[in-house]
Amino acid sequence: MKKHLTFAKLNLGLGILFIIVGTFIFMYRFNGQFEISELYLSFTFMFLGVSLLLASYLYKKENPR
């Protein structure tokens, strides 16, 4: 993680947070009655989290010469 920019570290943290929130919403609603829109919300949070996680590896520091 030393080679990554601060923006990449922020994206990584937000990605992990969104995955946790999406999983929490899915598990909370899975135990009881839930609507389809709430299921889409949890999948949206998880997809956004995975996307941010993968995007965080695109930002790297340049080597000064």
C-alpha positions as CSV (number, residue, x, y, z in Angstrom):
1,M,0.0,0.0,0.0
2,K,3.0,2.3,0.1
3,K,2.9,2.6,-3.7
4,H,-0.7,3.8,-3.7
5,L,-2.0,7.3,-3.6
6,T,-4.1,8.6,-0.7
7,F,-7.1,8.7,-3.1
8,A,-6.6,5.0,-3.8
9,K,-6.5,4.2,0.0
10,L,-9.7,6.2,0.4
11,N,-11.3,4.2,-2.4
12,L,-10.2,1.0,-0.7
13,G,-11.7,2.0,2.6
14,L,-15.0,3.1,1.0
15,G,-15.1,-0.1,-0.9
16,I,-14.8,-2.2,2.2
17,L,-17.4,0.0,4.0
18,F,-19.9,-0.4,1.1
19,I,-19.4,-4.1,1.0
20,I,-20.1,-4.4,4.7
21,V,-23.1,-2.1,4.5
22,G,-24.5,-4.1,1.6
23,T,-24.0,-7.4,3.3
24,F,-25.6,-6.1,6.5
25,I,-28.7,-4.9,4.7
26,F,-28.9,-8.2,2.8
27,M,-28.6,-10.3,6.0
28,Y,-30.9,-8.1,8.0
29,R,-33.7,-8.3,5.4
30,F,-33.0,-11.9,4.6
31,N,-34.2,-13.0,8.1
32,G,-37.6,-11.4,7.8
33,Q,-39.9,-10.2,5.1
34,F,-38.3,-7.9,2.6
35,E,-39.3,-6.2,-0.6
36,I,-37.5,-6.5,-3.9
37,S,-36.3,-2.9,-3.8
38,E,-34.4,-3.5,-0.6
39,L,-32.8,-6.5,-2.2
40,Y,-31.6,-4.3,-5.1
41,L,-30.3,-1.8,-2.6
42,S,-28.1,-4.3,-0.9
43,F,-26.7,-5.6,-4.2
44,T,-26.1,-2.1,-5.4
45,F,-24.0,-1.4,-2.3
46,M,-22.0,-4.6,-2.7
47,F,-21.4,-3.9,-6.4
48,L,-20.3,-0.4,-5.7
49,G,-18.0,-1.7,-3.0
50,V,-16.4,-4.2,-5.3
51,S,-16.0,-1.6,-8.0
52,L,-14.3,0.8,-5.6
53,L,-12.0,-1.9,-4.4
54,L,-10.9,-2.8,-7.9
55,A,-10.6,0.8,-8.9
56,S,-8.3,1.5,-6.0
57,Y,-5.6,-0.6,-7.6
58,L,-5.5,1.7,-10.6
59,Y,-3.9,4.6,-8.8
60,K,-0.2,4.3,-8.1
61,K,2.5,6.8,-7.4
62,E,5.0,7.6,-10.2
63,N,8.6,6.9,-9.6
64,P,10.6,10.2,-9.5
65,R,13.8,10.0,-11.6
